[in-house]
Amino acid sequence: RGSSFTGTCVSYCDPQKALSGSDTCPTGYNCLDFSDLDMDQTTDDGSENPDFLFRTASYGICYPQESAVDPALAQGILTCELTTGKTVKTRVSCPDGTSCMHLFLGTLMGQCLTMATTMLPPGALCHPNAMGPSKQCLGTSGCFLADPFNDPSPSDPAWACRKYCDAREGYSDNADCAGFTTTDGTPFVCLTTSRFYTPDKELPWHEDVLPVTETSPSPLGFCVPPPE
Protein backbone atom coordinates (compact mmCIF):
# COMPACT_ATOMS: atom_id res chain seq x y z
CA ARG A 1 0.00 0.00 0.00
CA GLY A 2 1.08 3.56 -0.60
CA SER A 3 2.93 2.59 -3.78
CA SER A 4 1.56 2.54 -7.28
CA PHE A 5 3.13 1.32 -10.46
CA THR A 6 2.16 1.96 -14.03
CA GLY A 7 3.37 0.24 -17.13
CA THR A 8 2.57 -0.54 -20.70
CA CYS A 9 1.69 -3.82 -22.38
CA VAL A 10 4.34 -4.91 -24.87
CA SER A 11 4.58 -7.71 -27.40
CA TYR A 12 7.46 -10.16 -27.34
CA CYS A 13 9.49 -10.90 -30.46
CA ASP A 14 12.17 -13.37 -31.55
CA PRO A 15 15.46 -11.45 -32.00
CA GLN A 16 17.05 -14.14 -34.18
CA LYS A 17 14.09 -14.21 -36.56
CA ALA A 18 14.03 -10.43 -36.58
CA LEU A 19 17.71 -10.28 -37.55
CA SER A 20 17.08 -12.75 -40.36
CA GLY A 21 14.37 -10.49 -41.81
CA SER A 22 11.24 -11.64 -39.98
CA ASP A 23 10.44 -8.85 -37.54
CA THR A 24 6.80 -9.52 -36.59
CA CYS A 25 6.34 -6.38 -34.49
CA PRO A 26 3.40 -4.11 -35.40
CA THR A 27 3.71 -0.95 -37.47
CA GLY A 28 5.79 1.68 -35.68
CA TYR A 29 7.59 -0.91 -33.53
CA ASN A 30 10.70 -3.02 -34.05
CA CYS A 31 12.29 -5.91 -32.19
CA LEU A 32 14.85 -5.00 -29.52
CA ASP A 33 17.06 -7.68 -27.97
CA PHE A 34 18.06 -6.96 -24.35
CA SER A 35 20.76 -9.64 -24.12
CA ASP A 36 23.87 -8.30 -22.39
CA LEU A 37 26.87 -9.48 -20.39
CA ASP A 38 26.47 -9.78 -16.61
CA MET A 39 29.05 -7.22 -15.44
CA ASP A 40 28.22 -7.41 -11.72
CA GLN A 41 31.16 -8.97 -9.86
CA THR A 42 29.12 -9.50 -6.69
CA THR A 43 25.52 -10.32 -5.82
CA ASP A 44 23.21 -8.15 -3.67
CA ASP A 45 24.55 -9.77 -0.48
CA GLY A 46 28.16 -9.02 -1.44
CA SER A 47 29.11 -12.57 -2.35
CA GLU A 48 30.91 -13.44 -5.57
CA ASN A 49 28.59 -13.48 -8.58
CA PRO A 50 28.91 -16.92 -10.21
CA ASP A 51 27.53 -15.54 -13.49
CA PHE A 52 29.99 -12.67 -13.82
CA LEU A 53 30.67 -12.06 -17.54
CA PHE A 54 28.11 -14.71 -18.58
CA ARG A 55 25.69 -13.64 -21.29
CA THR A 56 22.15 -12.92 -20.13
CA ALA A 57 19.20 -14.56 -21.86
CA SER A 58 18.32 -13.32 -25.30
CA TYR A 59 14.80 -11.96 -25.27
CA GLY A 60 13.13 -9.35 -27.39
CA ILE A 61 10.24 -6.95 -27.04
CA CYS A 62 8.53 -4.84 -29.68
CA TYR A 63 9.91 -1.39 -28.92
CA PRO A 64 8.69 1.87 -30.51
CA GLN A 65 10.85 3.19 -33.31
CA GLU A 66 9.97 6.77 -32.41
CA SER A 67 9.11 8.36 -29.06
CA ALA A 68 5.73 9.57 -30.25
CA VAL A 69 4.50 6.01 -30.83
CA ASP A 70 4.43 5.07 -27.16
CA PRO A 71 5.58 7.77 -24.66
CA ALA A 72 5.31 5.22 -21.83
CA LEU A 73 8.41 3.47 -23.20
CA ALA A 74 10.49 6.66 -23.19
CA GLN A 75 12.64 7.36 -26.24
CA GLY A 76 12.15 5.35 -29.40
CA ILE A 77 14.91 3.06 -30.66
CA LEU A 78 15.43 2.20 -34.32
CA THR A 79 17.13 -1.21 -34.21
CA CYS A 80 19.73 -2.42 -36.71
CA GLU A 81 22.07 -5.32 -37.41
CA LEU A 82 25.65 -4.45 -36.43
CA THR A 83 27.46 -6.48 -39.08
CA THR A 84 25.47 -5.04 -41.99
CA GLY A 85 24.27 -1.68 -40.69
CA LYS A 86 20.76 -2.47 -41.96
CA THR A 87 17.63 -1.72 -39.94
CA VAL A 88 15.98 -4.79 -38.42
CA LYS A 89 12.46 -3.86 -39.46
CA THR A 90 12.91 -2.85 -43.09
CA ARG A 91 16.43 -4.05 -43.96
CA VAL A 92 17.58 -0.67 -45.25
CA SER A 93 20.45 1.56 -44.12
CA CYS A 94 19.99 3.67 -41.01
CA PRO A 95 18.46 7.09 -41.78
CA ASP A 96 20.69 9.89 -43.09
CA GLY A 97 22.85 11.32 -40.35
CA THR A 98 22.72 8.14 -38.26
CA SER A 99 24.68 4.89 -38.17
CA CYS A 100 24.40 1.50 -36.44
CA MET A 101 26.05 1.14 -33.03
CA HIS A 102 26.00 -1.54 -30.32
CA LEU A 103 23.61 -1.01 -27.43
CA PHE A 104 24.18 -4.23 -25.45
CA LEU A 105 27.11 -6.67 -25.56
CA GLY A 106 25.10 -9.88 -25.83
CA THR A 107 23.53 -9.40 -29.25
CA LEU A 108 24.21 -8.43 -32.85
CA MET A 109 21.26 -6.05 -32.65
CA GLY A 110 22.17 -2.39 -32.23
CA GLN A 111 20.52 0.99 -32.67
CA CYS A 112 20.73 3.74 -35.27
CA LEU A 113 22.42 6.68 -33.54
CA THR A 114 23.33 10.18 -34.66
CA MET A 115 26.81 10.31 -36.15
CA ALA A 116 29.53 12.47 -34.67
CA THR A 117 30.72 15.53 -36.60
CA THR A 118 34.05 13.84 -37.28
CA MET A 119 33.85 10.13 -38.06
CA LEU A 120 36.82 7.87 -37.36
CA PRO A 121 37.93 5.03 -39.66
CA PRO A 122 38.48 1.45 -38.40
CA GLY A 123 41.74 1.30 -36.43
CA ALA A 124 41.68 4.90 -35.25
CA LEU A 125 41.96 5.47 -31.51
CA CYS A 126 38.72 6.57 -29.87
CA HIS A 127 37.08 7.05 -26.50
CA PRO A 128 33.76 5.34 -25.73
CA ASN A 129 32.27 8.42 -24.06
CA ALA A 130 33.97 11.21 -25.97
CA MET A 131 30.99 12.07 -28.16
CA GLY A 132 28.13 11.37 -25.77
CA PRO A 133 25.11 9.60 -27.25
CA SER A 134 26.42 9.49 -30.81
CA LYS A 135 28.45 7.18 -32.98
CA GLN A 136 32.03 8.16 -33.77
CA CYS A 137 33.29 5.14 -35.80
CA LEU A 138 32.61 4.81 -39.52
CA GLY A 139 30.50 2.07 -41.05
CA THR A 140 30.01 -1.26 -39.34
CA SER A 141 32.56 -0.60 -36.60
CA GLY A 142 32.35 0.52 -33.00
CA CYS A 143 34.62 1.95 -30.31
CA PHE A 144 35.88 -0.92 -28.16
CA LEU A 145 39.04 -2.34 -26.55
CA ALA A 146 41.72 -1.99 -29.22
CA ASP A 147 44.03 -4.95 -28.59
CA PRO A 148 42.84 -7.20 -25.74
CA PHE A 149 45.50 -9.86 -26.36
CA ASN A 150 48.58 -7.67 -26.54
CA ASP A 151 47.82 -4.40 -24.74
CA PRO A 152 50.65 -3.76 -22.24
CA SER A 153 48.29 -1.78 -19.98
CA PRO A 154 45.33 -4.06 -19.20
CA SER A 155 44.18 -1.80 -16.36
CA ASP A 156 44.00 1.18 -18.72
CA PRO A 157 43.57 -0.29 -22.20
CA ALA A 158 43.53 1.64 -25.44
CA TRP A 159 40.25 1.93 -27.35
CA ALA A 160 39.91 1.93 -31.12
CA CYS A 161 37.30 1.70 -33.85
CA ARG A 162 37.02 -2.04 -34.51
CA LYS A 163 34.91 -3.85 -37.09
CA TYR A 164 31.85 -5.72 -35.79
CA CYS A 165 31.83 -9.45 -36.54
CA ASP A 166 29.53 -12.42 -36.02
CA ALA A 167 31.44 -14.55 -33.51
CA ARG A 168 29.33 -17.60 -34.41
CA GLU A 169 31.09 -17.67 -37.78
CA GLY A 170 34.44 -18.51 -36.25
CA TYR A 171 37.41 -17.05 -34.43
CA SER A 172 39.85 -17.08 -37.35
CA ASP A 173 39.12 -16.69 -41.07
CA ASN A 174 35.91 -14.87 -40.16
CA ALA A 175 34.46 -13.25 -43.29
CA ASP A 176 33.52 -10.11 -41.35
CA CYS A 177 37.21 -9.52 -40.57
CA ALA A 178 38.50 -10.09 -44.11
CA GLY A 179 41.08 -7.51 -45.12
CA PHE A 180 42.00 -6.45 -41.59
CA THR A 181 45.59 -7.33 -40.69
CA THR A 182 48.44 -6.33 -38.38
CA THR A 183 51.39 -4.35 -39.76
CA ASP A 184 53.16 -7.62 -40.62
CA GLY A 185 50.14 -8.95 -42.51
CA THR A 186 48.71 -11.29 -39.86
CA PRO A 187 44.91 -11.53 -40.26
CA PHE A 188 42.69 -10.21 -37.48
CA VAL A 189 40.47 -12.60 -35.50
CA CYS A 190 36.85 -12.27 -34.40
CA LEU A 191 36.77 -12.22 -30.59
CA THR A 192 33.38 -12.56 -28.92
CA THR A 193 32.67 -9.93 -26.29
CA SER A 194 32.22 -12.82 -23.84
CA ARG A 195 36.00 -13.30 -23.89
CA PHE A 196 37.19 -9.68 -23.87
CA TYR A 197 37.16 -9.20 -20.11
CA THR A 198 38.46 -12.59 -18.93
CA PRO A 199 42.11 -12.73 -17.79
CA ASP A 200 43.04 -15.49 -20.25
CA LYS A 201 40.69 -14.32 -23.02
CA GLU A 202 38.84 -17.63 -22.87
CA LEU A 203 35.15 -18.04 -22.11
CA PRO A 204 34.14 -17.13 -18.53
CA TRP A 205 33.52 -19.96 -16.12
CA HIS A 206 32.79 -20.59 -12.47
CA GLU A 207 33.35 -23.53 -10.15
CA ASP A 208 30.32 -24.67 -8.23
CA VAL A 209 29.77 -28.37 -7.62
CA LEU A 210 31.35 -28.84 -11.04
CA PRO A 211 33.20 -26.28 -13.17
CA VAL A 212 30.69 -24.53 -15.43
CA THR A 213 31.80 -22.76 -18.61
CA GLU A 214 29.68 -20.24 -20.52
CA THR A 215 27.73 -22.28 -23.07
CA SER A 216 25.94 -19.42 -24.81
CA PRO A 217 28.59 -16.78 -25.54
CA SER A 218 27.67 -13.54 -27.23
CA PRO A 219 27.41 -13.60 -31.02
CA LEU A 220 28.73 -10.04 -31.00
CA GLY A 221 32.42 -9.91 -31.70
CA PHE A 222 35.05 -7.38 -32.75
CA CYS A 223 37.87 -7.88 -35.24
CA VAL A 224 41.12 -7.53 -33.28
CA PRO A 225 44.81 -8.44 -33.67
CA PRO A 226 45.54 -12.03 -32.60
CA PRO A 227 47.99 -12.92 -29.81
CA GLU A 228 51.57 -12.08 -30.73
C-alpha positions as CSV (number, residue, x, y, z in Angstrom):
1,R,0.0,0.0,0.0
2,G,1.1,3.6,-0.6
3,S,2.9,2.6,-3.8
4,S,1.6,2.5,-7.3
5,F,3.1,1.3,-10.5
6,T,2.2,2.0,-14.0
7,G,3.4,0.2,-17.1
8,T,2.6,-0.5,-20.7
9,C,1.7,-3.8,-22.4
10,V,4.3,-4.9,-24.9
11,S,4.6,-7.7,-27.4
12,Y,7.5,-10.2,-27.3
13,C,9.5,-10.9,-30.5
14,D,12.2,-13.4,-31.6
15,P,15.5,-11.5,-32.0
16,Q,17.0,-14.1,-34.2
17,K,14.1,-14.2,-36.6
18,A,14.0,-10.4,-36.6
19,L,17.7,-10.3,-37.5
20,S,17.1,-12.7,-40.4
21,G,14.4,-10.5,-41.8
22,S,11.2,-11.6,-40.0
23,D,10.4,-8.8,-37.5
24,T,6.8,-9.5,-36.6
25,C,6.3,-6.4,-34.5
26,P,3.4,-4.1,-35.4
27,T,3.7,-1.0,-37.5
28,G,5.8,1.7,-35.7
29,Y,7.6,-0.9,-33.5
30,N,10.7,-3.0,-34.1
31,C,12.3,-5.9,-32.2
32,L,14.9,-5.0,-29.5
33,D,17.1,-7.7,-28.0
34,F,18.1,-7.0,-24.3
35,S,20.8,-9.6,-24.1
36,D,23.9,-8.3,-22.4
37,L,26.9,-9.5,-20.4
38,D,26.5,-9.8,-16.6
39,M,29.0,-7.2,-15.4
40,D,28.2,-7.4,-11.7
41,Q,31.2,-9.0,-9.9
42,T,29.1,-9.5,-6.7
43,T,25.5,-10.3,-5.8
44,D,23.2,-8.2,-3.7
45,D,24.6,-9.8,-0.5
46,G,28.2,-9.0,-1.4
47,S,29.1,-12.6,-2.4
48,E,30.9,-13.4,-5.6
49,N,28.6,-13.5,-8.6
50,P,28.9,-16.9,-10.2
51,D,27.5,-15.5,-13.5
52,F,30.0,-12.7,-13.8
53,L,30.7,-12.1,-17.5
54,F,28.1,-14.7,-18.6
55,R,25.7,-13.6,-21.3
56,T,22.1,-12.9,-20.1
57,A,19.2,-14.6,-21.9
58,S,18.3,-13.3,-25.3
59,Y,14.8,-12.0,-25.3
60,G,13.1,-9.3,-27.4
61,I,10.2,-6.9,-27.0
62,C,8.5,-4.8,-29.7
63,Y,9.9,-1.4,-28.9
64,P,8.7,1.9,-30.5
65,Q,10.8,3.2,-33.3
66,E,10.0,6.8,-32.4
67,S,9.1,8.4,-29.1
68,A,5.7,9.6,-30.3
69,V,4.5,6.0,-30.8
70,D,4.4,5.1,-27.2
71,P,5.6,7.8,-24.7
72,A,5.3,5.2,-21.8
73,L,8.4,3.5,-23.2
74,A,10.5,6.7,-23.2
75,Q,12.6,7.4,-26.2
76,G,12.2,5.4,-29.4
77,I,14.9,3.1,-30.7
78,L,15.4,2.2,-34.3
79,T,17.1,-1.2,-34.2
80,C,19.7,-2.4,-36.7
81,E,22.1,-5.3,-37.4
82,L,25.6,-4.5,-36.4
83,T,27.5,-6.5,-39.1
84,T,25.5,-5.0,-42.0
85,G,24.3,-1.7,-40.7
86,K,20.8,-2.5,-42.0
87,T,17.6,-1.7,-39.9
88,V,16.0,-4.8,-38.4
89,K,12.5,-3.9,-39.5
90,T,12.9,-2.8,-43.1
91,R,16.4,-4.1,-44.0
92,V,17.6,-0.7,-45.2
93,S,20.4,1.6,-44.1
94,C,20.0,3.7,-41.0
95,P,18.5,7.1,-41.8
96,D,20.7,9.9,-43.1
97,G,22.9,11.3,-40.3
98,T,22.7,8.1,-38.3
99,S,24.7,4.9,-38.2
100,C,24.4,1.5,-36.4
101,M,26.1,1.1,-33.0
102,H,26.0,-1.5,-30.3
103,L,23.6,-1.0,-27.4
104,F,24.2,-4.2,-25.5
105,L,27.1,-6.7,-25.6
106,G,25.1,-9.9,-25.8
107,T,23.5,-9.4,-29.2
108,L,24.2,-8.4,-32.8
109,M,21.3,-6.0,-32.6
110,G,22.2,-2.4,-32.2
111,Q,20.5,1.0,-32.7
112,C,20.7,3.7,-35.3
113,L,22.4,6.7,-33.5
114,T,23.3,10.2,-34.7
115,M,26.8,10.3,-36.1
116,A,29.5,12.5,-34.7
117,T,30.7,15.5,-36.6
118,T,34.1,13.8,-37.3
119,M,33.8,10.1,-38.1
120,L,36.8,7.9,-37.4
121,P,37.9,5.0,-39.7
122,P,38.5,1.4,-38.4
123,G,41.7,1.3,-36.4
124,A,41.7,4.9,-35.2
125,L,42.0,5.5,-31.5
126,C,38.7,6.6,-29.9
127,H,37.1,7.1,-26.5
128,P,33.8,5.3,-25.7
129,N,32.3,8.4,-24.1
130,A,34.0,11.2,-26.0
131,M,31.0,12.1,-28.2
132,G,28.1,11.4,-25.8
133,P,25.1,9.6,-27.2
134,S,26.4,9.5,-30.8
135,K,28.5,7.2,-33.0
136,Q,32.0,8.2,-33.8
137,C,33.3,5.1,-35.8
138,L,32.6,4.8,-39.5
139,G,30.5,2.1,-41.1
140,T,30.0,-1.3,-39.3
141,S,32.6,-0.6,-36.6
142,G,32.4,0.5,-33.0
143,C,34.6,2.0,-30.3
144,F,35.9,-0.9,-28.2
145,L,39.0,-2.3,-26.5
146,A,41.7,-2.0,-29.2
147,D,44.0,-4.9,-28.6
148,P,42.8,-7.2,-25.7
149,F,45.5,-9.9,-26.4
150,N,48.6,-7.7,-26.5
151,D,47.8,-4.4,-24.7
152,P,50.6,-3.8,-22.2
153,S,48.3,-1.8,-20.0
154,P,45.3,-4.1,-19.2
155,S,44.2,-1.8,-16.4
156,D,44.0,1.2,-18.7
157,P,43.6,-0.3,-22.2
158,A,43.5,1.6,-25.4
159,W,40.3,1.9,-27.4
160,A,39.9,1.9,-31.1
161,C,37.3,1.7,-33.9
162,R,37.0,-2.0,-34.5
163,K,34.9,-3.8,-37.1
164,Y,31.8,-5.7,-35.8
165,C,31.8,-9.4,-36.5
166,D,29.5,-12.4,-36.0
167,A,31.4,-14.5,-33.5
168,R,29.3,-17.6,-34.4
169,E,31.1,-17.7,-37.8
170,G,34.4,-18.5,-36.3
171,Y,37.4,-17.0,-34.4
172,S,39.8,-17.1,-37.4
173,D,39.1,-16.7,-41.1
174,N,35.9,-14.9,-40.2
175,A,34.5,-13.3,-43.3
176,D,33.5,-10.1,-41.3
177,C,37.2,-9.5,-40.6
178,A,38.5,-10.1,-44.1
179,G,41.1,-7.5,-45.1
180,F,42.0,-6.5,-41.6
181,T,45.6,-7.3,-40.7
182,T,48.4,-6.3,-38.4
183,T,51.4,-4.4,-39.8
184,D,53.2,-7.6,-40.6
185,G,50.1,-9.0,-42.5
186,T,48.7,-11.3,-39.9
187,P,44.9,-11.5,-40.3
188,F,42.7,-10.2,-37.5
189,V,40.5,-12.6,-35.5
190,C,36.8,-12.3,-34.4
191,L,36.8,-12.2,-30.6
192,T,33.4,-12.6,-28.9
193,T,32.7,-9.9,-26.3
194,S,32.2,-12.8,-23.8
195,R,36.0,-13.3,-23.9
196,F,37.2,-9.7,-23.9
197,Y,37.2,-9.2,-20.1
198,T,38.5,-12.6,-18.9
199,P,42.1,-12.7,-17.8
200,D,43.0,-15.5,-20.2
201,K,40.7,-14.3,-23.0
202,E,38.8,-17.6,-22.9
203,L,35.1,-18.0,-22.1
204,P,34.1,-17.1,-18.5
205,W,33.5,-20.0,-16.1
206,H,32.8,-20.6,-12.5
207,E,33.4,-23.5,-10.2
208,D,30.3,-24.7,-8.2
209,V,29.8,-28.4,-7.6
210,L,31.4,-28.8,-11.0
211,P,33.2,-26.3,-13.2
212,V,30.7,-24.5,-15.4
213,T,31.8,-22.8,-18.6
214,E,29.7,-20.2,-20.5
215,T,27.7,-22.3,-23.1
216,S,25.9,-19.4,-24.8
217,P,28.6,-16.8,-25.5
218,S,27.7,-13.5,-27.2
219,P,27.4,-13.6,-31.0
220,L,28.7,-10.0,-31.0
221,G,32.4,-9.9,-31.7
222,F,35.0,-7.4,-32.7
223,C,37.9,-7.9,-35.2
224,V,41.1,-7.5,-33.3
225,P,44.8,-8.4,-33.7
226,P,45.5,-12.0,-32.6
227,P,48.0,-12.9,-29.8
228,E,51.6,-12.1,-30.7
